[in-house]
Amino acid sequence: MGRIEPNRQVDLAAHAAWEVKARHLIIMDLRGISSIADHFLVCSADSDRHVRAIADHIGECLEKMHIRLHHREGYHGARWILLDYHDLVIHIFDEETRRYYNLERLWADAPQREYQR
């Protein structure tokens, strides 16, 4: 299987998050702004169990497409789980933690769009 384009990766991950009722899905395009990744996907969940469920479902869906997880952080605390897929970094927050860190403001220079199914 060939390499999946960054836009397709982020759309697959956003759809997987949407399938398990993630809220406020924002896609940030970091190309030309940062070498960290091509995209950030940021979403919210209602509880720690919901944060984990979103992370698990995204992981399962991307693995089926042979997109390998490079690194995962925050799974045990589940207030903010970070999934690093090299070109795509996914941030899954509970609402309070998302408001506190406000990645949308920190990365305001990046083009941002809301995921719409």
C-alpha positions, -999 to +999 in steps of 0.1 A: +000+000+000+013+035-009+016+065+014-017+081+023-017+119+016-017+142+047-052+156+038-066+121+035-050+111+069-065+140+087-099+135+072-099+098+081-089+106+117-116+134+119-143+110+106-132+084+131-135+109+159-169+121+146-181+085+146-177+083+184-193+117+190-162+139+194-172+175+196-157+207+181-134+191+156-109+216+143-083+208+117-052+231+116-030+231+085+006+236+098+024+232+065+048+261+060+043+272+096+059+244+116+080+213+111+061+195+139+035+181+116+014+189+085-018+190+105-033+191+140-067+176+147-082+190+179-114+177+194-133+175+227-149+148+247-174+147+276-154+126+301-121+107+305-138+075+293-150+094+262-115+108+256-101+073+257-129+059+234-121+086+208-084+078+210-090+041+207-114+044+177-091+067+158-062+043+165-082+013+152-094+032+121-060+045+111-043+012+118-067-005+093-054+020+067-018+010+077-011+044+092+012+037+121+011+055+155+045+069+164+038+081+199+009+084+224+008+105+256-018+111+283-038+079+280-039+071+317-050+106+329-072+110+298-077+148+302-056+153+271-045+124+249-020+132+222-016+108+192+014+114+170+013+100+135+043+121+123+025+142+097-007+143+118-008+151+155-042+145+172-052+163+204-082+149+223-092+170+253-119+171+279-136+205+277-119+222+307-084+212+296-091+223+260-102+258+272-071+260+294-046+252+267-066+269+238-045+254+210-066+273+185-053+306+199-017+293+203-017+283+166-038+312+153-014+316+123-024+282+110-054+280+087-082+263+106-114+246+096-141+229+114-147+192+104-181+189+088-195+155+080 
